[in-house]
Amino acid sequence: MTELPKTFDPAAMEARWYSHWEAQGLFRPARPGATPFTIVNPPPNVTGSLHIGHALDNTLQDILVRHARLKGKDALWVVGTDHAGIATQMVVERQLNAAGQKRTDFSREDFIAKVWEWKAESGGQITRQLRRLGCSMDWANERFTMDEGFSRAVLKVFVTLYKQGLLYRDKRLVNWDPGLGTAISDLEVETKERNGQFWHLRYDLADGSGAIEVATTRPETMLADMAVAVNPEDARYSALIGRQVKLPITGRLIPIVADAHADPELGSGAVKITPGHDFNDFEVGVRAGIRPADMLNMLDARAAICQTADGRVPADLIGLDRFEARQRIVAMLEEDGALVRVEDRVIQTPYGDRSGVVIEPWLTDQWYVDAATLAKGPIEAVRSGRIAVVPKSWEKTFFNWMENIQPWCVSRQLWWGHRIPAWYAEDGRIFVAESEAEAQAEAGAGVALTRDSDVLDTWFSSALWPFATLGWPDDADPSLAGRYPNDVLISGFDILFFWDARMMMQGMHFLGEVPFRTLYLHGLVRAADGAKMSKSKGNTVDPLGLIDRYGADALRFFMAAMESQGRDIKMDEKRVEGYRNFATKLWNAARFCQANGIGGSDRLEAPPAALAVNRWIIAETIETVQAIDLALADHRFDGTANALYQFAWSRFCDWYLELIKPLLQGDNEGEGDAAAAETRAVAGWVLDQILVLLHPFMPFITEELWHALGTRDHDLIVARWPIADARAIDPEARREIDWLIRLVSEVRAARTELNVPPGARLAVHVRDAAPATLARLARQTPAIARLARIDPAAGEAAGGAAQVVIDEATFILPLEGVIDLEAEKARLGKAIAAAAKERDGLAARLDNPSFVARAKPEAVEKARADHADKAAEADRLGAALARLG
């Protein structure tokens, strides 16, 4: 047994134990014949650093993995990083810019070599930080989405989908980032509210017989207008459908078409249609019979004005930036008399989350996956329960999105990433193959081929994560050694469609089986006031700073305790500090045990026990194991953490250790060495159970205490999970000690509320007690006298007294001469009145519909919490006054 230091200091202890676990290979699956348990880590960007969302996501995963090991399973937690095409290319380009260079100064091959150099030097930051959090990942097999084996899987999937007709090249609108010069996914678009204008324009009918009014937030796009849409049910325009208008500036003639997209209640009811620059307009254009190949484009890749295919854009606008062009075009419209009026409006504006520039819907040739076909399998899997979605409330959203899914754009205009394996012949033919040699063989000798310059969206490659990380396609075993399907995927709900659903599509298509049996979706970690965290708001929280201040165990326990299915987490540093105090409480309890000869147990089952207090704590331990087993089976992380906290802090540290002190010190009447030995054995066993149960949540302190309490033949990380043997539960012992705890708690509360001096001993008279209660009282008198500072007295109580009712019995505590009864009654009366006044004032505010409707949600929530506190205070003080008679 190693004596523990007085002060609990997590920093050195955490680094030491993590290095030990990793060096000993304890994160590797090494239990042949055991039930496999597999979970894959959502691969963080190789450019990333640990943020609070990572801390939540990885804590929950580590809890499941460590729990699986303790349950005897052969647990594998796959770890790796994503090559993060855009983010990584930006990082390296910034480094080049700082040195006075730019990407285009290099060949593509030389630039990619520089990216690999950067990865070798700086790409491991987040994996080092995950170690600080305590993540027990299989680092010996760390994967990267651009490593050789993974790249083979990406090529195979692309080529196979192409040959199956499920992947194709098409001209469609994409989210185009002019700052980066590439298409981006919806996830990389951040919509912000900005002050803008609504320009109302008049388009004259081509025959000069009238005009029609339209409105737009982007007047420059009128250079590529191809129609005006009106609702077919709008009687105002029914006679105009099929006629043409002549556009100002360009003079282009465009038709008036009928389409339900036009809302008669919005503006004039007529909508300008620019199919090459608006997603809704694209669909209207297709319905109107305009082929994507014929849709006009008036912007280049950097969002400068370019000439349209019909040559109608004035030469002096060509080359202008879109926003500079906007000012010029508005002036030209006003000069032509085509500008009717301008309204100030708040506009929902899309920005690139990395470039910070306004995103343009842009018509371009890209590669697409037939997502609608691939979505059929996942829809059936979730509907049939083959994939359980937790919380189940997310299923409706899942079905709605998957059943209305659009083609998936998988190409990006970057240099860093998996280059698309497609080669083009001069006659326009496309050859898709896993190598250039295969493509050339298909094309025939002498046919000049040029490789596609684009790379694949990183979501395309990460969609293969559950099986490509396990060796596919090189592994000939279709079951992948029992690791596929994975058991659980833990993910933020915000990537349900960008990653989770796409893993379902690819896994079911290529392996014919779901990629995971359970999909657990957690919420976001928000600021203390409920606002979404962002760097621009300055309300982000650095998890590494929290680890420095409170330890990884405290942060992990906070994350688990606050993770309630379907709800976001509000960051509360005070709660993290509170769980650091919990760790300190456990540390001090272990030191007390050491000082009293209590060490680690060599038993999995409970030791034999005769004393009620020991039978009680054994029963409490078993019931806690049962509750935790049920909560973890349901992925109730908060329920598990709270059950652990209450048992370890309240039941074990506060009550059990206090109750057994006389037994350990040999000063309990009628008890001897046998009782002390029994108690030490039981206490050591219970403390071991606590350490094992807590280990998935607080791995560092539990491992430290496990070894400090005795010589062990194995580390705690590979110990055995407790057995919930209900046969060891003694109901009568539980009832007796629970009764004792309630009595002591109520007496202590009464003493505190009535300002009884802490050192004062009180007499206690018992009235209406049943024989069983009197027997308990006799057996537990020493404990009651010591813990509640009361002594049994005969006869009736005289004078003013406090009364405590426990079950059928009333315990009367005379207070004459101990406190000034009248002064105490007056104090309580004033305190009750003050609390009731605040309670009623808060109630009136909450009953005011105006306050609830207009106040910030956090203000309303605080008012409700304050009202509940004041109501409880008034009730508590009222009960104290009532005790005085």
N, C-alpha and C positions, 0 to 999 in steps of 0.2 A: 504494500500500500504506500503510495507516494503522497507525502503531506502537501496539501494544496496551499498556495499562497493566500494571504488574507484578502488581497485585492484581486478582483476579477478583471483581467486585461485581455480582451479578445485578439488584439492585433498579432502578436507573435505566435499565439496558439493557432490561429487560423492558417497562417503561412506554413507553419510546421506540419500540421496534420494534412493539409492538401498535398504538400510535397510528398509526404509519406504514402498517402493513398495512391497517388499517381505512380510513384517509383515502384510500389509493390504490385502494380498492375491490377488493382482492385476494382477499377472501372471496366475491365475487360470481361466479357461473358466467358466463363470458364467452368460451367457446370454441365458436362455432357449428360444427356438423359433427363435433365430437368426441363420443366415447361418453359419454353422461350417467352420472353417479354421484350417487345421491341417498340421503340419510340424514336421518331426522327425530329431533330431540332429544326425549326424554321431557320434556314441558313441566313444569318445576318450579312449585310453588305460587308465586303472585305474592307471597305473604307470606313466602316462604322466604329462608333464607340458606344459603350454601354449606356443606354438611357433607361428611364424608369419603367417604360413599357417592356423592354428586354428583361428587366429585373423581375417583373411580375410573371411574364411568360415562362422564363427559365426556372424560376422558383417552383412554379406549379409542376413543370415537367420533372424537376429533380425530386420533388416529393414522391411522385408516382414511381420513378425509377428506383429510388432508395427503398421505398416500401416494397416493391417487387423483389428486390434482392433479399430483404429481410424475410419475405414470405417463401424464400427458397427457389425463386425462379431464376432462370438464366437471362439476366437483364442486359440489354444492349441499348445504349442511347447514342444514336448516330449523330455525329457532329461535323460541321463543315461551314464553309462560307460561300456566299454568292459572289460571282465576279462583278456584279453591279455595273453593267456596261456604261451607262451615262455617268454615274457618280465617279467611277474610277477614271474614266477618260478625262473628266473635268479636273480631278485632283492632279493628274500628271500634266495636263495642259497648263494649269496654273503654275506648276513648278517650272515648266519651260518658259512661260511668260515672265516669271520672276528673273529668269536668266537671260531675258531678251530674245527668246526664241519662240517659235510657234509650231504647232503640229505639222503644218504643211511644209515646214523646212526639211522634214524627214520623209523617207519613203514609208509606206504603210508598215512594212516589215520592221524597219528600224524603230518606228514609234511603238509598235507592240512590244518590241524587246525592252524598251524603256519602261513600259507598264509592268512587265514581268520583274524588272529590276526593282521597281517601286514596291511591288508585292512582297518580294523577298526581304526588303529592308523594313517596310512599315505596315505590311498587310496583316499583321497578327495582333494588333492592339486589342480588338474586341475579344479575341479568344483568351488573351491573358486576363482580361477583365472578367470574363465568365468564370475563370478559375477563382478569382477573388470572391465571387458570389457563392462558390462552393459547388458548382455544377459538376456532377460525377459522370462526365462524358467519356466516350471511348476515344481518347486523343490518339491512341496508337493507330487508329484508322481514320484520321481526320480527312475529310473530302473537300474538294473545291470544284465548283461547277465548270471550271475550265481544265480540270486535270485530264490526263490522257484517256483513262477509262470512261469518265463521264462524257467526254467529247465524242467517243465512239457511240455511246447510247443516243446522244443528241442527233448525230448524223443518221443513225438507223431509223429513228422515229420520224425525222423529216422526210427521208426518202420513202419510207414505207407509206406514210400518210399521202404523199404525192402520188405514188403509184396506185393507191387505193381510191384516188379521186377526192380525198378529204382535205387536201392542201393545194392551193392554187394561187395564181397571180391575178389580181383584179385592180381596176381603177375605182376607188371609193374615197369618201371623205375620211380624214383622220384628224386627231388632235395634233396640230403641227406647232412645234416650238421653234420660232424664228431665231431665238437666241442660240439654241444648240444645233439647229439645222437638222432636226430629226422628228419623226413621229414619236409620240409618247402615249402611255396608257392613261386611262381615266384616273387611275390612282395617283398619277403624277401631276394631275391638274388640281389646283387649289382655287376655289371660287371665293372671291372677295367682293364685298359691297363697295362701290365707288360712285362718287357723284358724277353724273353724266347728263347727256341730253337725249331727247327724243325729237328727231327732225321729221316734220310732216312735209311730204313732197307731193307736187301735182304732176301727174303724168297725163298728157293730152291724148285723147283718142286720135288715131292715125288719120281719120277722115275730117278732123277738125270740128266734130259735132259736140264736143264736150270734153270732160276730163274726169279722172278718178284719183282720189287721194290715198296715199300710202304713208306709213311712218316707219322709221328705222333708227336704231341706235348706232349704226355703222353706215353713214351715208356714202362712204367711198365704195362700198360694194355695189352700188347701182351701176358701176362701170361693167359689171358682169351679170346684170339682171337678165333673166330669160323668160319671165312670165309675171303676171299679176294674178293672184288667186282670190276668189270670192267663194263664199259658202253657197252650195247649190240651193239651199233653202232660203237664202236672203233675197227677198223680192225686189230689193232696191237695185240689184245688179243682174237679175235673171236675163234681161234683154241685152246685156253687154257680153255675156259668155260667148266666146268664139271670136269676138272682135279684137282688134289690135290697138295698142298704144304706142306712141313714139317717144322713146326716152330722150330726156334732155341730155346735153353734152355729147352723147354718142350717136344719137339719131337712130338707134337700133329699133326695129319694129318687133314687138313681143306680144304674145297672145294673152287674153284674159281667160283663165281656166277655172273650172269649178272644182273645188276641193274642200273637204270638211275641215282641213287644217285651219282655214280662215274662220275666225270667231266673229259672228255678227255683233257681239256685245263688246268687242275690244276695238277701240279706236274707230276708224271709219268702216271696219269690217272687211277691208281689202288689204292684202298682204303682198309686198314685193317678193319675188322668188329668185334667189341667187343660188342655184343648186350646187355650184362649185365652191361655195363658201359658207354654208349653213347646213347643219345636220337635218333639221326639219325640212328645209327647202330641197335638199337632195331627194328625200322621199317623195315630196310633192312633184319634183321634176320627173322622177322615175314613173310615177303614176300618170303623169301627163304625156308620157311617151318619149321623153328626152333620154337618149342613151348617155351613160356616164362618159363615154369617149367624146361625146359632142358637147359636154358641159363646159362652159367658159371659165377660164382661170385668169384673174387679173393681178395675182401676186406671185412673186418669185419666192425662193426658199428662205430669203431673209426678210420677207414681208414688205418688199418694195414693189411699186406698181410696175407691171409688165404688160406687154401688148396682148390683147386677147386674140383668139384664133381668127376672128372676123375683122381684125385690124381697126376697130372702132375707137380705141382709146386715143385721145389727143396726144401728140408727140411730146408736148411740154409737161405732161404728167408722168411719162415713163421714167423710172428710176427713183421717183420720190418715195421716201419712207411713208408707210400707210397713214401715220398720224399727221404728217406734214401734208400729204395729199388730201386728207380729210378737210383741212382748213381751206385748201385751194378749191376743192370740189364744192364745198358749201358756198363759198363766195361766187363761184360760177353759177350754181343753181339759183342763188339770190339774184344775180345779174340777169338770168334768163326768166325770172319771174316764177320759177318752179318751186321755190321755197315758201311754203305757206306759213309755217310758224315753228318755233322751237320751244320745247318744254324742258325744264330742269327735272331730272329724275335720278333716283338711286338705281344704279345698274349692277346686276350680278355679272361680274367680269371674271373670266377664267385666266389664271396665271400658271406658268410653269413653276412647280415647287422648287426646282433647282436653279433655273435661269432667272426667275423673277420677271419674265416678260409676258405680255399678254399672248395667250394662245390663239391661233387661227385655225378654224376648220379649213382644211386644204385638200383639194382633189389631187390625188397622186397615185401612181402604181405601187402597190404593196403586195406582200404575201399574206394570205389569209388561210385560217383553218376553219373547216366546216364545223363550228362549235355546236350547232343545233343537232347534228347527227351524233356527235360524241356525248352530248348531254343526256341522251335517252337512257343510257345505262345508269349513271348516277341518280337520275330522277327515280328510276325504279328501285335502286338500292336504298335510298332514303325512305321512300314510300313503304317498302316492305320491311324496313327495320334492319336490313343487313348493315347499314351504317346508322348508328344511333347519334342523333344530333342533340347535344346538351349545351344550353337549355333547349328544350323542344320548341319553344316559342320562335326560334329562328327558322324552323322548317317552312313556314308560310313564305317568308322572304326568299328562302332558297328556291322553292318551287316557282315563285313568281318570276324570278330572274332567269332561272334555267329554262323555263318554258317559253320565254320571250327573248332568248339569247340571240345576239347578233354575231355575224362572222368575226373571228378573232384575228386582228392584225398582229402578225408576229415578226415583222421586219422593222429594223431600225437603221437609220443612216449614220452609223458610227464605224470606227475602226476596231475598237476593242469589243470582243465578244465572239460567239460562234459564227463564223462566216457562212452565209447561206450557200449550200452545196448545189448551186445552179449555174449552168454555163449557157451562154447565148451564141447562136450562130448568126452570121450576117443576114440570113434570110428570115430572122425572127423566131426560129425554132428554139425551144428551151430543152435542155438536157439536165435532169436532176439525178445525181449519183453520189455515192459515198466518197468517190475520189475522182480526180481529173482524168485519170487513165480510163476509168469506167465510162465517164461522160464522153471521152474522145472515141472510145470503142463504139458507143451508141451512135455518135454522130458520123463516124466513118473517117478513114484516113484522108488527110488533106483539108478537112473542114476546120476553118479557124474558129476557135472558141474564146469567148471572153467571160470571165467569172463575174457573177453578181458581186457588187461591192458592198452590199448591205450585210448586217449581222442580225442575229435573232434576238428578239425580245428576251430579257432575262427570265421572265415568267415562263417562257416556253421550256427552257432548260430546267428551271427549278420545279416544273410540274412533274419531272421524272424522279424527283428526290427520293420517294419511298422505295423505289426499286433499283434505280441506277446506282445508288450508294451501296447497294448490297451485291453488286457484281454484274447485274444485267447489262448488256446481253451476253457477256462472256461466260457466265455461269450456266452450265448445261442443265442444272437441276431446276425444273420449273417451279418447285416449291420454295426455292431460295433458302434451303435449310430451315424451313419453318419460320422464317423471319417476315415473310410476306403472306398475308396482310400484316401491317404493323398493328399493334394493339390500340393505341390511342394517338390522336393528333391534337395537340393543344395549340390554339391559334387565336389571335385577336380577331374579333368579328369583322374588322375593317378589311381583311384580306380573304374573306370567305369566297369571293368570286374570282379574285385575281390569282389566288394560289390554291386554296383548298379545293374548290370545284374543279380546277384544271388538273390537279393531281388525281381526282376521281375519274375525270375523262380519260386521261392517258393511262392510268393504271388499269382501269377496266378494259380499255381497248387493247392494250398490248399484253396484259397478263390474264385477262378474263376474270379478274377478281377485284374486289374493292381494295383500295390502298390502306385503309384503316377501318377498324370496327367501330370506333367511337370518335366523334369529332366534338371536342370541347371548345366552345367559343367564350372567351373571357371579354370583359369590358375594357374600357380605357382607364388609365390612371389620370385623374384630373387634379387641378389645383385645389387648394383647400376651400375656395369659394365655389367650386363646381365648374369653373371655366376650363375650357380645353387648354392644355399646355402648348405654348409655342415660344420659340426664341424671340419673335418680334414682340410678344407681350412681356417677356422677361420673367415668366412664371414657371420656367422649367426647373426641375429638381435633379441634381446630380446624385445618382445612387452611390457612386464611389465616395462622395463626400459623406453620405449617411453611414456608409460602412466604416469610414475613418472615425466618425464620431460615436457610433453606437455598436458597431460590429455587424458582420454579415448575418449572424443568427437573428438579431433583432429585426433587421430589415426583412429577412425572409419570413419571419413569423408574422410581421405586420401585413405583408402581402397576402399570406394565406388567410389570416383572420379576417381581412377585409374583402376577400374574394367571394362575393355572394352571387350565385348564378343569375345572369341577366341584368346585373347592375354595375355601373361604373364605380371606381374607387376614388374617394376624395383623399388626397395626400394630406397626412396629418403627422407632422414630425413629432408632436407630443406623444402620439401613440407609439411611434418607433422607439422613442425614449422609454416609454412604459414597458415595452418588451425587452429593452436592455435591462430594466429593473427586474423583470421576470427572470432573465438569465442570472442576474446577480443573486436573486432569491434562491434559485436552484443551487448556485455555487455555494452559498452560505449554508444551505441545508446539507449539502454533501460534506462540508467542513464539520458541521455539527455531528454528522454520522461518523466521520473519521475519528473525531475527538471522543466519541462514545463507543468505540470498538465495533462499529457497524461497517462491514465491507461488502464487496460484491458477492452475489449469490452464485452457486454452482448448479442451481435448479431452474428448470423451465416451468415446472408446475409449482403451485403454492406450497410452502412448508406447512407441516401440521401446526395447529394453533389451538390453545385452550382458552386463552383470555379473550373476553368480548372485544376489547379494543383492537386486537390483532385479527380476529375473525371479521370485524367490521371493515378494516382497511383492505383485507383480501377481497371481500365482497365488492367494495368500492372499485378496486383495481379491475376486477373481472368485468364489472358493468361498464367501466370506462373503455376497456378493450372492445366489448361488444358494440358500444356506441360508435367508437372510432371505425371499427370494421364496417358498420352499416353506412356511416357517413362517407368513407373513402370509396365504397362500392358505388355510391350515388354521385361521386365527385363533388361532395359538399365540403370544400376546403375550409370554409368559415366554420361550419359545424364541428369539423375535426379539431381545428385549432382551438376553438372555444372550449370544447370538452377537455382537451389536454390542459389548457390553462387553468380551468376551474379545479380540475383534479389535482394537478401538481401544486398549485399555489395554495388553494383553500384546504382541500382535504388532506394532502400529505404534509406540506410545509407548515401551514398554520395550525391545524388541529391534531393530526396524528403525532407529529414530533413533540408537540406541547403535551399531549396526553401521556406519552410514554416516558417523559423525563424522569418521573419518580421510579419507574420500573428499571430504567438504565442505571439510576444512581443508587438503587437498593434501598430507598427510604419509603417505599410503599408498604403499609402495614399488611402482613400476611403473605407477602410475595417474597420470593427468594431467588437463588441463582438460576433455577429452572425457568422462571418467568423472564428473567433478564436475557437468558440465552435464546428462548423462544422469540422474544421481542427483537433481538438483534438479527436473528435469521429472517423474520418477517420483514423488518424494515429494510434490510439489504435486498431482499427479493423485490419488494415494492419499488425501491429506488432503481433497481435494474430495469424493471418493467417501464418505469417512467422514461429512462434514458433510451430504451429501444423505441418506445412509442414516439418520443420527441425527435428521434434522430432524423427522420426525413425532413423535418421542419427546421431543426437547429442542429446541423450535423457536427459543428466544431466543438461546442461546449459539451455535447453529449459524449463525443469520442474521448475528450480530455478527462471527463469525470469517470467514464467507464474504466479507463486504465488506472486512474488515481485511486480507485476504490479496491483494487486488488490486482493480482497477477492473472492475466487472461491468456488463453491459448489462441485467441483470435481477436481481430479488431471488431468494434461495434458495427461497422459498416456491413459486415458479413455475419452478424449474429442472427438469432432466430426470433421471429415475430412472436409475441406472447400468445398463449392459448387461452381462449375465453371459455374456461371450464365452469359451467354454471353449477356443477355439483359442489363446488367449494363455497358457494354463497350461503351464508347463515342468516336467514331473515330476522331471527330474534336478536342476534348481535347487532345487526344493522339498525333495527328499530331502537334498541337501547342507546347506542352511541349517537344516533341522529337526535333522539330525545335529549340527551345530555348536551349536545351542541346547540340545539334550539333554546334550551333553558339558559345556558351560559350566555348565548348571544343576546337574548332578550333582557337578561339582568344587566349585562354590560351596556346595552342601549339605554336602558332606564337610568342607570347611574350617570351616563354621559349627558342625557337630555335634562336631567334634574340637577346637574352640577354637583354631584356627590364627589367629594375629594377622592382622588385615585387611591390613596393609601387607606381610606376608611374601611373598616370591616363592618358589615351589617349583619344583623340577625335576620333569619327568615322563618316565617311561620307558614305552614302548609295547610290549606283547607280543601276539602272535597276530593282528596286524592284517592284513587282506587288502590286496592292491595298491590297490583302489579307496579303501580307508580311508586308506592312506598318502598317496595322491594328494590326497584331501580335506585331510588334515592339513597337507600342504605348502602347499596353496593358502590355507588358513585360519589358518596359524600366527600371523600378526600379530594377527588378531582374537582368537584363543584366548589368546595371551600377554597382550593388553590386558584382556580381559574376565574371564579366570579367574586371572590373575596366576600363570601357570605357563610354564616354558620347556622345550622339548624337550632331552633329555639322551641321550647314547649309552651303551651298555653296560647291565649289569644293576644294578638298585637294590640297595643294601646297607642292612642294619639294618631297624628298624621302619618300616613304610610303610602308607599308606591305599591302597585299591584301588577303582577305579571301572570298572565294566564297561558298555560301550556296544556293543551288537550283539555282534560276534565278538571285539572287541578289549578288552584290559584295560589301563587307564592306571594306572600305579603312581606314587604320590607319596611319596618318602622324607620322613620326619618327624624323623629323628635331629637333635637340636640345635635343632629348631623348637618342639617341645612336649615336656613330660615324659610319655613314653609310658606309664610305669607308673601315674603319677598320673591320667592321662586314662582308662586302662582301669578304674581303681578308681572314678573319678567316674561313668563310664558304667554300671558294674555297679550302683552304688548307685541311680542314676536309673532304671535298668531295673527293679530290684526294687521301688522305690517306685511306679512307674507300674503294674507288674504287680499289686501288692497292691491298689491302688485299682480297677484293672480287674476283678480277681476278686471284690472286695467288692461292686461294682456288679452283677456277673453273678449273684452269689448273691441279691441283693435282687430282681433281675428274674426269677430262677427261682422266687421265692417266690410262689405263687398268691395268698396273702393280701395281699401288697403290691400286686400288679397289680390285684386286685379292689377293694381298699378305698381306695387312694391316689387323689388327684385326677388326672385325665387329664394335666394339665400336669406334675405331679410325675413320673409314669411316663415321659412323653416326655423330660423333662429327664434322668432317670436313664439312659435309652437313649442320649441324645446324649452324656452324660458318659462312659458305657461305651465308646462308639465312639471318643471322643477319647483316652481312656487306652489303649485297645487299639492305636490308631494310633501313639501316643507310644512305647509299649513296642516296637512293631515297628521304628519309626524308629531308636530308640536301639540296638536290637539289631543293626540293619544297620550302624550306625556302629561298634559294637564289633567286628563281624565284619570290617570293612574294615581294622582294625588287625592282623588275622591272629591 
